[in-house]
Amino acid sequence: MKSSKISSLSLIGLGLILPAIAARAARSAAGAGYHAVTHMDPPKNPAHPDVAWKDAIVWTLVSGMIGGLTRLVVRRSMAGSPVPAEGYDLEKKADRLV
């Protein structure tokens, strides 16, 4: 029982961390693409007053879209695995492990 609980907790952690890591990597790649196109680094803080509105809006749209889509793809790919992507499917997936 104890190993099942530890296994469930590790799967929960994996289900939380994988989408975040993938989204972070995708945003880094988007930053490289932004730099290649604009020859400027993406704004670290788009809300800062020194950042032009156009740059702030473009970077926010690009990074948000790429990060969100990456997170969605990872979560959908985890849906068929024993790793729970959401809390509601934990019990069903944990039963398969035991």
C-alpha positions as CSV (number, residue, x, y, z in Angstrom):
1,M,0.0,0.0,0.0
2,K,2.8,2.4,0.9
3,S,4.7,1.9,-2.4
4,S,1.4,2.4,-4.3
5,K,1.0,5.8,-2.5
6,I,4.5,6.8,-3.3
7,S,4.1,5.7,-6.9
8,S,0.8,7.7,-7.1
9,L,2.5,10.8,-5.7
10,S,5.4,10.5,-8.1
11,L,3.0,10.2,-11.0
12,I,1.1,13.3,-9.8
13,G,4.4,15.2,-9.7
14,L,5.4,14.0,-13.1
15,G,1.9,15.0,-14.5
16,L,2.4,18.5,-13.1
17,I,6.0,19.1,-14.1
18,L,6.1,17.6,-17.6
19,P,3.7,20.2,-19.2
20,A,5.5,23.1,-17.4
21,I,8.9,22.0,-18.6
22,A,7.7,21.5,-22.2
23,A,6.0,24.9,-22.2
24,R,9.2,26.5,-20.8
25,A,11.3,24.9,-23.5
26,A,8.8,25.9,-26.2
27,R,8.9,29.5,-25.0
28,S,12.7,29.5,-25.1
29,A,12.5,28.3,-28.7
30,A,10.0,31.0,-29.4
31,G,12.4,33.6,-27.9
32,A,15.1,32.4,-30.3
33,G,12.6,32.7,-33.2
34,Y,11.6,36.1,-32.1
35,H,15.2,37.2,-32.0
36,A,15.9,35.7,-35.5
37,V,13.0,37.7,-37.0
38,T,13.2,41.0,-35.1
39,H,17.0,41.0,-34.3
40,M,16.0,42.0,-30.8
41,D,15.7,39.9,-27.6
42,P,12.1,39.3,-26.5
43,P,11.0,41.6,-23.7
44,K,11.6,40.1,-20.3
45,N,8.7,42.1,-18.9
46,P,6.2,43.2,-21.6
47,A,4.4,45.4,-19.1
48,H,7.5,47.6,-18.5
49,P,6.9,51.2,-19.7
50,D,10.1,51.1,-21.8
51,V,8.8,48.3,-24.0
52,A,6.9,49.4,-27.0
53,W,3.2,48.4,-27.2
54,K,3.7,46.5,-30.5
55,D,6.6,44.5,-29.1
56,A,4.8,43.7,-25.9
57,I,1.6,42.6,-27.7
58,V,3.5,40.5,-30.3
59,W,5.7,38.7,-27.7
60,T,2.7,38.1,-25.3
61,L,0.7,36.6,-28.1
62,V,3.5,34.4,-29.5
63,S,4.8,33.1,-26.2
64,G,1.4,32.5,-24.8
65,M,0.2,30.7,-27.8
66,I,3.2,28.5,-28.2
67,G,3.4,27.8,-24.4
68,G,-0.3,27.0,-24.2
69,L,-0.3,24.8,-27.3
70,T,2.7,22.9,-26.1
71,R,1.1,22.3,-22.7
72,L,-2.0,21.0,-24.4
73,V,-0.1,18.6,-26.7
74,V,1.8,17.2,-23.7
75,R,-1.3,16.8,-21.6
76,R,-3.2,15.1,-24.5
77,S,-0.3,12.7,-25.0
78,M,-0.3,11.9,-21.3
79,A,-4.0,11.1,-21.4
80,G,-3.3,7.6,-22.6
81,S,-0.5,7.0,-20.2
82,P,-0.5,6.1,-16.5
83,V,0.6,9.6,-15.7
84,P,-2.4,11.7,-14.5
85,A,-2.7,15.0,-16.4
86,E,-5.6,16.2,-14.1
87,G,-6.7,15.3,-10.6
88,Y,-10.0,13.7,-11.8
89,D,-8.3,10.9,-13.6
90,L,-5.8,10.0,-10.8
91,E,-7.9,7.3,-9.1
92,K,-8.7,5.5,-12.3
93,K,-5.0,5.6,-13.4
94,A,-3.8,4.6,-9.9
95,D,-6.0,1.6,-10.0
96,R,-4.3,0.4,-13.1
97,L,-0.9,0.5,-11.3
98,V,-1.9,-1.8,-8.4
